[in-house]
Amino acid sequence: MEKEDKVDSVYLKGFNEGYIIAQNMPELAEVLANVKSDSMRLNGLKAGREQYNKEQIEQLKTHLPSWLKGDRLTKGQDSTAKSKDRDNELDKD
């Protein structure tokens, strides 16, 4: 038998609505995502919102400058320590 890859039309409609709402009205999308229900349309809406948010995070990551892409905490601490050492050396003179 053939495997069906069809998505329920009600779920798909909710998914598309959730994506568009998240794009244009993120506060409303968040409120709707917190609604407790097992309806197919609401589940699709939540999935659409999650997809939009995931895409936004990925887009931000690809547009960051290289110095922001790494582990900022460890790099920032090292450079701060070096600059403090230089300041201390200048004060000694």
VMD Tcl script that draws the C-alpha trace (Angstrom):
set ca {
  {0.00 0.00 0.00}
  {1.06 3.56 -0.62}
  {2.01 5.68 2.32}
  {-0.19 8.75 2.48}
  {1.61 12.01 3.09}
  {-1.57 14.03 3.10}
  {-2.11 16.51 5.88}
  {-5.59 17.09 7.27}
  {-7.00 20.22 5.63}
  {-8.20 21.59 8.99}
  {-4.70 21.23 10.46}
  {-3.14 22.80 7.36}
  {-5.52 25.76 7.53}
  {-4.62 26.27 11.21}
  {-0.92 25.96 10.43}
  {-1.09 28.64 7.75}
  {-3.15 30.91 9.99}
  {-0.73 30.41 12.88}
  {2.23 31.29 10.68}
  {0.57 34.46 9.39}
  {-0.64 35.51 12.85}
  {2.84 35.00 14.30}
  {4.26 37.07 11.48}
  {1.84 39.99 11.85}
  {0.51 39.79 15.42}
  {3.01 37.93 17.62}
  {1.23 38.84 20.86}
  {-2.01 37.27 19.63}
  {-0.12 34.20 18.42}
  {1.37 33.75 21.88}
  {-2.05 34.02 23.53}
  {-3.50 31.47 21.11}
  {-0.56 29.12 21.67}
  {-1.38 29.02 25.39}
  {-4.98 27.90 24.82}
  {-5.58 24.37 26.10}
  {-7.39 22.31 23.47}
  {-6.90 19.23 21.32}
  {-8.55 20.58 18.18}
  {-6.74 19.91 14.92}
  {-6.98 23.54 13.85}
  {-5.48 24.84 17.10}
  {-2.71 22.25 16.95}
  {-1.95 23.42 13.42}
  {-1.99 27.04 14.56}
  {0.53 26.28 17.29}
  {2.75 24.41 14.84}
  {2.59 27.30 12.37}
  {3.63 29.74 15.09}
  {6.52 27.48 16.12}
  {7.65 27.17 12.51}
  {7.66 30.94 12.04}
  {9.62 31.47 15.27}
  {12.12 28.77 14.28}
  {12.69 30.42 10.90}
  {13.21 33.81 12.53}
  {15.86 32.42 14.87}
  {17.67 30.73 11.98}
  {17.54 33.93 9.95}
  {19.04 35.91 12.83}
  {21.85 33.40 13.23}
  {22.84 33.64 9.58}
  {22.89 37.45 9.66}
  {25.01 37.84 12.81}
  {28.51 39.19 12.44}
  {31.22 36.57 12.95}
  {32.25 37.99 16.32}
  {28.73 37.36 17.65}
  {28.42 33.81 16.35}
  {30.90 32.25 18.77}
  {30.68 31.73 22.49}
  {30.54 35.32 23.65}
  {30.90 34.63 27.36}
  {34.29 32.95 27.27}
  {35.68 35.30 24.62}
  {34.35 38.36 26.41}
  {35.90 37.34 29.72}
  {39.31 36.79 28.14}
  {39.37 40.16 26.41}
  {38.11 41.90 29.56}
  {40.88 40.33 31.62}
  {43.50 41.41 29.07}
  {42.26 44.98 28.99}
  {42.28 45.14 32.81}
  {45.87 43.91 32.84}
  {46.84 46.62 30.37}
  {45.09 49.25 32.50}
  {46.97 48.07 35.59}
  {50.28 48.28 33.74}
  {49.53 51.85 32.64}
  {48.71 52.88 36.20}
  {52.08 51.63 37.47}
  {54.03 54.10 35.38}
}
mol new
graphics top color blue
foreach p $ca { graphics top sphere $p radius 0.5 }
foreach p [lrange $ca 0 end-1] q [lrange $ca 1 end] { graphics top cylinder $p $q radius 0.2 }
display resetview
